[in-house]
Each structure stands twice: as C-alpha cells, then as structure tokens.
Amino acid sequence: MENKRIYDIIVVGAGPAGLTAAVYALRAGKSVLVIERGAIGGQMTFSPKIENFPTVVSASGNELADKLMEQVMNLGGEFEIDEVRSIRDGEIKTVVADLGEHCSKAVILANGVKHRMLGIDGEEDLIGNGISFCAVCDGAFYNGKTVAVIGGGNSALQEAILLSEGCEKVTVIQNLAFLTGEKRLVDAVMARENIEVVFNATVESFITDTEFKGVKIKDTVENTATDVLCDGVFVAIGLIPENESFNALVDLDGRGYYAAAEDCLTKTPGVFVAGDCRSKRIRQVTTAAADGSVAALAACNYIDNL
C-alpha cells in the first residue's frame, strides 16, 4: 500500500455524472482519478444533438463530453482508460482494474449503462457490420442508402431525424401502436417525407447472405411477417445497467440499478453512486450531472470527517 498513490476519490465512469463529480471534487481540493473503459462522455456521446442542457442551445454529445473532459483536466484531474472489475473495501478502497490496482479514500460509481440488445441470433456478429447504435458515429456510412431504426422513444426518433438528412429512406420500427418520444420529436419524424413509421412490429430475425440485407418483422396485431430490406439498422430500444460487479458494496433494485436515493449514498461508507446506473425515474444529462455534484460533495464530506 505504501508504494501506491492514494487518491482522495476515484470515479468509475466518465459520463456526465462521473465528469461532473470530478469537477466538484477537484474544486473542493481533492485529488481525483477517473477510470473509464470506453469513450469519454458515456452514453451522451451517442446523442447527435442535445438541446435541453442549460446554456447550450444545441450541441452534440461529443462536444459536451470534450468540454467536460477539458474542464476536469484543467483542474488537475487524471484519467485512465481501463475496465474496473471489483473494489476491495476498507479504510482505503482498492479499485481493481484490468491493467492494475488503484487506491483511494472514497469511490464514486458512475459506471452508467449499456445499450439494450434485441436478443436475436447473430446480433453480436453483425454489430459494426449492419447493426449500429449511433447515427452520429455511423450515419455517414449510409448516405444515399436505406436504413431502419428500431425503437420509438426519444433516442430512436433523434436517430431517425439525423439519418433522414442523408439517407434515401428511414424506416422506424416500433413495437407499440404509438411513438413514446417527446411530441416535438414525434412531429418532426412524421413530417419527414423519407421517414416511414411501422407500428405494432417486432424484429424477428436478420436477413443476410454474404452481407446484411435487412430485417424480418412481425406484425403483432395481424400476426404476419414482412421483410424490411435496408442497408443497415440502428438499434435504440433502451439501456441496461452493468452493476453486478459491485453488488457486494451497493444494493441493487429489481432491475439491476443501484438502490440509492437522491443523496447518492450506499450501504458502504465511502462508496457513492451517481448517474444513469442509479435507480431513478428521470435519466437525462442534467440529472446525471446533478447526481455527480451530490455524490462528489458527499464524498468530500466523508473524507473530511475520516
């Protein structure tokens, strides 16, 4: 232990919750290490356009992530790209990651969520080869082509609108009889001539030979099957938490989210949670940032009272 640097706070996850937590902790004079296994910015980076963040009229998730990362670095925060596997509790916490171990007085779990998959045979093999999750990342590959978007919530509708700007046709496949996104987004989708919405339909299988050809869908009302031929499909059917690695330290609710209230406290002293991984009703960039500030201040108070 004496040979390892002991940070005041280690933040697991560099989404808006984790980055905001780092900013607040650093401004309170704490040393902070942020560990992120993937892209800095988390799920925010999959958003092609964010228009509901205070003072930001319109920006991509990547743009907001870059600004937050720059703010953290300017305040002296450190980053590691690594995957955290477990945490050993004690007066000093040991965060065990693939590339090594790190020590801190407190830990903030802001490890976010991952994309929900359709659960269809061959899906994993087609990711990046016909199946995408991010229009802002992969949409340009389909300019002048046809695509399908699976889902009917805000994320799916945003994806469809962005894709419609470059694609010949976009087919939105929704398993309900209505779209569940905000009215403004629903209106925008329905107004686009090159967007078609198919209601009451579920994806049954993928159509492939040597390459991706489309999806076979089932009408849940008529119980009929139809082929939707397209060059690619964007899956936007929600998110799921990946909190099992830390369930010895933090209780989980029935859906696998951290069972923590608005105070972001857990049953383990010195371990705090923040962001989409926490059990909550509203999951937005603003609520993630709010969690980050609450968790950071709680962690600072914990350290100050050790």
Sequence and secondary structure as in RCSB ss.txt:
>XXXX:A:sequence
MENKRIYDIIVVGAGPAGLTAAVYALRAGKSVLVIERGAIGGQMTFSPKIENFPTVVSASGNELADKLMEQVMNL
GGEFEIDEVRSIRDGEIKTVVADLGEHCSKAVILANGVKHRMLGIDGEEDLIGNGISFCAVCDGAFYNGKTVAVI
GGGNSALQEAILLSEGCEKVTVIQNLAFLTGEKRLVDAVMARENIEVVFNATVESFITDTEFKGVKIKDTVENTA
TDVLCDGVFVAIGLIPENESFNALVDLDGRGYYAAAEDCLTKTPGVFVAGDCRSKRIRQVTTAAADGSVAALAAC
NYIDNL
>XXXX:A:secstr
 TTS EEEEEEE  SHHHHHHHHHHHHTT  EEEEESS TTGGGGG S B  BTTBSSB HHHHHHHHHHHHHHT
T EEEE  EEEEE SSSEEEEETTEEEEEEEEEE   EEE     TTHHHHBTTTEES HHHHGGGGTTSEEEEE
  SHHHHHHHHHHHTTSSEEEEE SSSS  S HHHHHHHHH TTEEEE SEEEEEEEESSSEEEEEEEETTTTEE
EEEE SEEEE S EEE  GGGTTTS B TTS B   TT B SSTTEEE STTB  S   HHHHHHHHHHHHHHHH
HHHHT 
